Every structure is written in C-alpha cells, then in structure tokens.
C-alpha cells in the first residue's frame, strides 16, 4: 500500500489489512492421502476446527503461469473453496473472531493477485481461485451470524477499507464487481466506517478530476455512491450537497468522462429525485462544463439533461432556462448530425413541449434563429425535416410572436447586409486611393 492510513490503538483487536498481514505462501501440493474430511462426515462440534483447517489449506498460492504445474493441488484447492462457500451459505455458520481472522487472511489472495510482486499470479490467469475466494468472503459477510460481529469496530478497520478500495484499480471487471459487493456489504453493516468510506471515495474522485485523470474502477464506485444516495432520507444533509457540488459535478470535466458517464448521470438523477430543486444547480454546472471540442461528449451531456428533466419535471429548471435553451439552440445548428438530432429529440417529450408552450414568450426569441436557419439550410435532410416540425410547433404556439421574430430576423439580416456593403465600399475606396498613390509615385520616379 502506498501512503499512510489511520489505524486503531495498539490495544485493540483489529484485524490488519490482508495485504499487510499476508506472507508469501507458495508451497507444493498438499498430500492427497492427508485430505481433510467433508463437513458432513464430522460431528457438529468438530466443524469449526475443520473450517479453520480447510481455510488454512486454501491459504496457498500456486504458480498459474505454468498451467501444468501443481495441477492436482490447484484442483483440490478450488474444490475446497467451493465447499467452504456452500457450507457458509447453507449452514448459517457462526463466524467468530478466530474464523473471521482466518477469512481475512485468505482474502489476502485477492490483494496478491493484483500483481504486487512479479511472482504473484494476475487475476486473468488465477481467476478460478481468486473468484472463489471472493465468493467465499462475500458469503461470510452476508451471514446473518456475522452482522453483530462486524458491527464491532475491532473486526474491520480503516486500513482494511483502504486496501479494499485499492482493488478498484484492477483491470479485471469481475474483480471490481466483487470488490464493489464487499464494500457495499461493509457499508451496510459497519456504521462506524460509513463516514470514512464516503470520504475515501470522494478523495478518489477528486484525484481523477484534478490529478491523474485515470478512471479504472470509477464506474463501480459511482454505482456504490448511487446506492448510498438511494438510501438517504430527506431532506438531504449538508454533507451530501457539498459532495454533489465539489466532487460529483466536477467529474463531468475529466478527460475520461465517457467511461463512467452513465453511473454518474444516475447519481445526478438520484439526487434530484430526493430534492427536485437541485435540477437548476446541476443543469447550470453541466452548462458550465459543456464540452467545446467533443461531439460525442456533447451527446452525453444532452442525454444527461434529458434524464434530469424526466426526474425533476421541466418546471423545476426555470432558473437555468435561458442558458439551457441558448445551448439547445447552438446544438440544433450543429454540423454534427448526432448532436443536432439529440437536441431536437427533446421536442418529442410531451412535458418538455408543454413547458416550452407555457414559456414561449421567452424561449422562442432564443431559439428562433437556430430553428429557422436549420430548417432551411442544414446539410442533413432528416435534421431539416425535424427542425421544420419544431418551427411549426412555435408557429402554432404563438403565431403573432413568431411573425414578430421573423420580422426582426429579416431586419437584422438586412441591417447586417447594409453594414457589410458599407464596409466593403470603404475598403474599396481605400484600395483605390492606395493604387492612385502608387501610380503617382511611380510617375515621379520615372520623371
């Protein structure tokens, strides 16, 4: 682990992080004649000790770079891991402190598989074992008999969570998904760690926005945040509003936005479902971060604004109305056909059209030039046709205002044409005077 993390007092019973506590564990295959019995073959009182022995047997890491090496041992370990998982799920196993420590130790394989050492296996080739360890660990976390133990601060500490968050950097999406499930379970049960988990996730987001720009695992973390927002009670506390403004919204300007825009947009709609008035602030931030050079990103922003409108209702974004429709007007005349069509797609929403019709006096003057010119001269026929339908919508909504806008439009065009003609005349006069002076100077020199 890089960096320092907070730890608990020395006299506590905290289980250290797997990465820190797990030693190198490369051994040969266990002897087949010394195979441990199955759980059903021993008495109930002996099963806890058998559980510990089986976990210890699985606490071995093999070389997966050579497929033929230790094949029997690898198969035996995988069978044992699957047996442990079924036993935890089916028996409702009581996981005490000793057993929890053993499970934490075996979870070190998840950390080792990230590639801490050149000798350790990577998740791609070691996944049969790594995935089985994840499933066993999740089964133990979801055990109803472990909840009370986990709620005790002595069983899961901040360092453990820090190491867990490090696993989101894995390039293997299966590993990131399992890590998300584990973190979500810990967040649900360990109330004392919730503030630390939220702050740690925020720090990762801030680093992506303002430092590294890398985004591996950000989508999964945003899914985690979305589930947290879903469980919030209303009214929202100040901490979450601050997170929205200072952490989540700035993620829209990161270079890798396209790789996590869907879960980020989902977080935005979840916030607005909790407090509809936030739609004005969210839309204002999106307009502030609006992409200037990426048409693909513009389409993503338009999609997100559409989701926000669906979540809040058009009447909630009146404060951002003017700037929003100015941006929609620019997108309507965009030469990129996908941007133009996505901007025009808003008009297929009945609630959006009702809102425009109710505020047509302020919206039509903003949209008129773009709609009129795009319906007449856009290079794409489908965009021209759709924009014409929008123009007819304005005509039907307020024909007198439309005529006034049309008259003002032609007046501006005539004024600009006259102004351009005057400017061209001035430049022509300047050129003639310059040419006359040149000829006069040439005649003087020849004389």
N, C-alpha and C positions, 0 to 999 in steps of 0.2 A: 504494500500500500504506500502510495506517495502522500506526503502531507501528514499533519498531526490531527488526531481526533480526540474528543473528550472521552475520558474513562472514568469508571466509578472508583470509589475509595478502595484502598487496598484490602480492607477487612470485609468487603462484600463477597458474595459467592458468584460473581458474574462469570459467565462462560465467555472466554476470549473468542475473538473472531476466528473463523475457520482458517483463513489464510495465514494468520499469525501463529496458530497453535498446531497446525497440521505438519508433521515431519515428512521427510521423504519416505515413501512407503512402497518401494519396488522390491518384490520378492518373487520367488518361484511359485509354481502351482501348489496348492495345498494337496496333501496326500489323500488319495481317493479312499483309502482304507480307514481314514480317520474322519470320514464325513459326518457332520453333525446330524442328529435325528430331526425328523419333522416335528412341528409343534403338536400335532395330534397324537404323536407317539410318546409323549411325556405327560406327566401329571401337571395339573394346573399350577401348583406351587413351584414347579421347575421351569415354567415357561419364561419367567422374567430373566433368569440366568441364561437360558438358551437364547433368548432375544439378544442379550449383550454379546454372547459368543458369536452369534451369526453376524451381528454388526461388525464385530472385531474382524471376523473372517473377510468381510467385504471391504475392510479398510486397507485394501491393497490396490495399488495402481500398476497396470501392466503396460507393456510397450505395444502400442497399436500401429506403429509404423511398419511393423512386420507382421502381416496377417497370420502367418503360420506359427508364430512364436506363442507358447503358453495357451494354445487353443482350448484345451480341456479346462484349464484354470479360468479362462475368461468365460466360458460357458457356465461353469459351476458358479462363478460369482454372479452372473446375470440371473440364473435361476434362483439363487439365494435372495437377491434384491427383490425379485418379483414375489417370492414367498413372504418376505418381510412386509412388503406393501399390502398384500392380501390379508395378512394376519392383522395388521393395524386397522385396516378398513373393516374387516368382518367381525373382529372380536371386541372392538371398542376398548382397545388396550389402554390401561392406565400408564401414562408416561411420567415416571418420577424423575427426580433430578439426575440420578445416575444414568438413566436411559436417555434423557434429553442431552446430557453431555456427550454420550456416545453418538447420537444422531447428529449433533453439531460437528463432531469430529469427522464423521463420514461425509458430511456436507462439504468438507474441505476439498473433495474431489471436484466439486463444481468450480471452485476457485482455481484449483491447479489446472483444470482443463482449459482455462483461458490462455494459457501459454506463458505463465510466469517464468518458466525455465525452458531452455531449449530442449530439455529431456522430457518435458511433460507432454502428454497427448493433447491434441486440439479437439474441440467439440465435434468437428465434422467426422473424424475417424473414430473417436471414442464415444460417439453419441449413444450407442446402445447402453453403455454403463452410466454415462452422465445423465441421460434422460431417466433411467431407472432410479438413480439417486434422487433426482428432483421429485419424481413421483412419490417416492417413499417419504421424503421430507415434507411434502405438501400433505400427504395422508396423515402424518403425525401432527402437523399444525392444525388440521381440521378435526382432529379428535376432540370429542366433547369433554374428555377427561383431561385434556391438556390446557384448556382455556384458563382455568383458575391458576395453573402454574405459570403460564405465560404472562398473566396479568401482574405477576410479581416482578418488580424491577430487576431482580437478581438473575433472571434467566435470559433475557435479551437486552443487550445494552446498545449504546450509540455506535460503538465501534463495529458491532455486528452489522448494524444497519448500513454503516458507511461501506463496509466490504460488499454487502448485498447490492448497494447502488452501483458499485464499480462493475458488477456483472452486466449492467445495461450497455456497456461498451462492447459486448460480444458481437461479432459479425453474424452469428448464427441466430436467426429469428426465433427458432424453437427455444433456445436458451433464454432469450429476452422475454418470451411469453411466460415461461415457467417462473422466471425471476419476478415478473410483474404479479403473478398469482401469490407468490410467497410474501412479497412486500405488502400486497393488499390484505392478506390474512393477518400479518403482524400489525398493520394499521388498524384493522378492525378490532383486534383483541387487546393490544398493548396501548392503552390510552396514554400512558406516561410518555410514550415515544412519538405521539402524533405531532406535536409542535416541531420536534427535531426532524421528522421525516419531511414535513412540509417545507421547512427552511432549507433542508438539504436539496430537495428537488428544485426549489427556487434558485438556489446557487448554481445548479447545473444549467438551468435555463438561461440565467444571466451570463454564464460563461459562454454558452453557444451564441448569444446575441452580441456580446461585446468583446469576446476574445477569440476563441478557437474557430467558431463557425461550423464545427463538425456536429453531426446530428444523429449519430448512431444511438438508438435507444430512446430518442426524444419522443417519438410517436407513442411508444409504450408508456412512458412516464406521463404524457398528456392524457392517455386513456385512464391512468390512475387518478390524475387530477380531476378528470371529468366525473369519475365515480365519487370522488370526495365532494365535489360541488353538488352532485345529485342528492347526497345525504344531508346537506346543510339545511338548517331550519331558517325560516325568515322571521324578522328582517336579517339580512346578511351583516355579519360583524365587520368592523373596520379592517381587520387583517386581510380578509378576502378581497375587499375592494382595492386595497393597496396592491395586493398580488396581481389583480387584474390589470391595473394601470401601469405598474412598474416592472412587471415580469412577463405576463402573458401577451399583452398587446405589443410590446416591443419585439416579440418573436416574429411578428409579421415582416420586419425589415431585414431579418437574417438572410444570408445568401441561399441557405439550404431550405428555405420556407416550403418549397414544393414537395419535400419529402415527408412533411408532417402536417400539411395544411388541413387535412380532413379532421384529425382529432383535435387540432387547435380550434377549428371552426365549431366543433361540437362543444368545446369548453365555453366558447362565446355564447352559444345558444342556451347552454345550461345556466349561465349567469343571468341571461335576460329572462329566462323562464322564472327565475327566482325574484328578479326585480326588473320589470319591463322598462323602467325609465333609464336603465343603463344603455339602452339601444342608441340613444343620442351620443353618448360618450364613446361607445365602441365604433359607431359609424364615423364619427369625427376623427378618431385615431386611424381608422383604415384610410380615410381620405388624406390624412397627413402622411401616411406611409405609402401612398399609392405608387406602384411601380411605373417608371418612366421608359424603360428600355425593354421590358419583357412582356410580350403579348400574352404568353402562357400564364404568367403570374397575374396579369390583369383579369383574365377569365376566372382565376381562383378567387380573386377579391370580389368580383361581381357575384360569383356563386355564394360566397360567404355573406354578402349584403342581402342577397335573396333569402338565405336561411334566417338571418336576423329579422328581416321583415316578417317572415312567416311565424317566428317565435314571439314577436312583440306586437304585431299589428302595425299598419302604416301610421296610425295616429300617434304613435309614441316617438316618432323621429322628426317632429316638426322643427326642432331647434337646428337640426342638421339639414333641413330641407333644401335650402338654397345651394349649399356647396355640393350636396348629393346630386341634385339634378344638373348642376353645371358639369359634374363629372360624367353623368349619364349622357349628356349632350355631346361631350368630347368622344365618348366611346361609340356613340351612334354613327359618327362620321369616320370612325377608324378605318384605315385601309385594310386592316387585318379582319377578315370576314368573321372569324370566330368571336372576336371581341365585339364587333358590331351586332352580330346575331344574339350574343348573350345579353347585351344591353337592351336589345329590343324584346328579349324574352320576358322582361318584367311586365310588359303590356298584356301578356296572356294571363296574368294573375288578376282575378276579379276584384280582390280587396285593394290591390295597388291602383287599379283603374278608378275605383270608387274614390280613393284618396285624391288622385290627380284631378278628378272631376270636381271634387269639393274645393280644391285649391287651384283651380285652373287659372285664376287671375294672376297668380304669382308664378306658376310653373310654366305656362305657355310662353311668356316672353323669354324665359331662359332657354327653352327647348326649340323655339320656332326655327331659328336659322339652321340648326343642325338637321332638324327633321325635314325642312323644306328642301335644303340642298341635297341631302342624302337620297330623298325620294326622287330627285330629278337626275342626279349625276353620279351616284355611287357606282363603282365598276361592277359590283356583283348584282345580278338581276334579282335574286331572292331578297337581298337586303333592300334593294329599291322597292320591291313589292311590299315587304313588311313595313317599311318606313312610310310608305304611302297610306297603309291602313292606319298607322298611328296618326298621320296628319289628318285623315278623315275623322278620327276619334276627336281630335281637337276642334275640327270644324263643327261637328255635331254637339260638342260640349258647350261651346260658346262661339257662335258664328260671327258675332259683331267684334269680339276681341280678336278673332282670327283675322278678320278683314283689316283691323287696325294694325296688327302685327305685320301683315302682308304689305300694307301701305308703307309702314315705317321701314320695312326691309328694302322695298324698291327706292324709297327716299335715300336711304343710306348708300345703296348701290349707285344711284345717280350722283350723289354728293361725292362719293369716292372716285367715280369716273371723271367728274368735272375737275376734282382736285388733281387727279393724275394727269389730265390733259393740260391743266395749267402748269404743273410741274414739268411736263415734257416740253411745253413751249418755252419756259425759262431756260431749260438746258439747251434747247436748240439755238436760242438767241446767244447764249454764252459760247457755244461752239462756233457760230458764225463770226462773232467778234474775235474769237481766238484765231480763226482761219484768216480773217482780214488783216489782223496784226501781223501774222506770219508772212503773208504776201507783201505787205508794206515793208517789212524788214528786209525781205529778200530783194525787192527792187532797189532799196537804198544801198545795199551792199554791192549790187551789180553796177550801179552808177559810180 
